[in-house]
Amino acid sequence: MSAKQKAAEAAMKYIESGMIVGLGTGSTADFFIIALADALRSGQVRDIRAVPTSKQSERRAHELGIPLASLAQCPLSDVTVDGADEVAPNLDLIKGLGGALLREKVVAQNSKKLVIIADEGKVSPGLGHKSPLPIEVTQFGYETQEGFLRSLGTEPKLRIGPGGMVFVTDNGNYIYDCHFKAGLTDAIAFETAIKHRAGIVESGLFLGMASVALIGSEGGVREMKA
């Protein structure tokens, strides 16, 4: 069993019958979706409704028979289980390499608890050391954002998808992946700066949102708490 799968299956201890569960996006989150579907089939849990964070996780849940709900139907999830691209010791996160950062953040902030599942390679002494920071921008005027992001001390690269075309999110936007030579020294200041910039929709900074992170490794799963 992979470290990702160990972490994902460990998250099932936070799931109880009757819950509204936010479903994350990405390879680690997919292991959780599979585990949740297995638990429903076996009767381990019942009466679950799931709020997906992307078209990908929506399709996956539908394939596996997990009952789905929209945010309009279930505006507050009991728990959201999602992966992360970088996890700092205080559980600040970088997310969004899968391209679903906006919907992931909307679902996460409308959840009572955010449980992060990841392998030990995602744990970092600080943000921006291992992972670039995805920034979702509108297609209109996207060219103007590169210079602005560079002025904040980052090296932005427009994300290119399969076939050499610009990657388009579920929301019809583009993404700049922002690299930091020495890490992101002040995440709050960076987030504040981009929030005031027209055309920037959202960032992959998830600050102060996670309650717990389950970190899988060859030896098992350890729990990090904020």
C-alpha positions, 0 to 999 in steps of 0.5 A, spaced: 500 500 500 502 506 498 503 512 503 498 516 499 493 510 500 495 509 507 493 516 509 487 516 505 484 510 508 486 513 515 481 519 514 475 514 514 476 515 522 473 522 521 467 519 517 460 518 520 454 516 518 449 521 516 455 526 514 456 531 509 463 530 506 467 534 501 471 530 496 478 533 494 481 533 488 487 529 486 491 522 486 491 522 494 484 524 494 482 519 489 484 514 494 479 517 499 474 517 494 475 509 493 475 508 501 469 512 502 465 508 496 468 501 499 465 503 506 458 505 503 458 498 500 460 494 506 455 498 510 460 501 515 457 508 514 450 510 511 447 516 509 453 520 506 452 525 501 458 528 498 460 535 495 465 535 490 471 540 489 472 539 481 468 535 475 474 530 476 472 528 483 464 529 481 465 524 476 469 519 480 464 519 486 458 518 480 462 512 478 463 509 485 456 510 487 457 515 492 451 520 493 452 527 491 450 534 493 451 541 491 453 547 495 446 549 494 443 543 497 448 542 502 452 549 504 456 546 510 460 540 510 461 536 516 468 534 514 472 535 507 478 530 506 483 533 501 490 532 499 495 538 499 502 539 495 505 542 501 504 542 508 508 547 513 509 545 520 503 549 522 498 546 517 498 552 512 498 549 505 499 550 498 494 546 494 492 547 487 497 543 482 491 539 480 487 545 478 481 545 482 484 550 488 478 555 487 473 550 488 477 546 493 477 553 497 470 554 497 468 547 499 473 547 505 471 554 508 464 551 508 466 545 512 466 544 519 473 540 519 478 540 513 482 534 514 489 533 509 491 527 507 498 527 504 505 523 503 511 525 507 514 528 501 509 534 501 511 536 508 516 542 508 519 547 513 515 552 510 511 554 504 514 555 497 520 550 498 517 544 495 511 546 491 510 552 486 504 556 488 498 556 483 494 563 482 488 562 478 487 568 473 481 570 469 482 569 461 481 576 460 487 580 461 491 574 464 498 577 460 498 583 465 498 578 471 505 576 469 509 582 471 505 584 477 506 577 480 514 578 478 514 584 482 512 580 488 518 576 488 516 570 484 517 567 477 510 566 474 509 560 469 503 560 465 500 553 466 500 549 459 496 543 459 496 536 455 497 538 447 501 544 448 494 548 450 494 553 456 490 549 461 483 551 463 480 550 470 473 548 471 471 555 472 474 557 465 480 561 468 488 560 467 493 558 472 500 561 473 504 557 477 509 561 481 516 559 484 520 562 489 527 561 490 528 562 497 521 560 499 515 564 501 517 568 507 510 572 508 504 568 506 499 573 509 502 579 506 503 575 499 495 573 499 493 580 501 497 583 495 494 579 490 487 580 493 487 587 491 489 585 484 483 585 479 483 579 475 486 574 480 481 570 482 484 565 487 491 563 490 493 556 492 494 558 499 490 555 504 492 559 511 489 557 517 484 552 514 486 545 516 484 542 522 489 536 522 494 532 516 494 525 516 501 524 513 503 517 510 509 513 510 512 507 509 512 506 516 505 508 517 501 514 518 502 520 523 497 525 525 499 533 525 495 538 528 494 545 528 
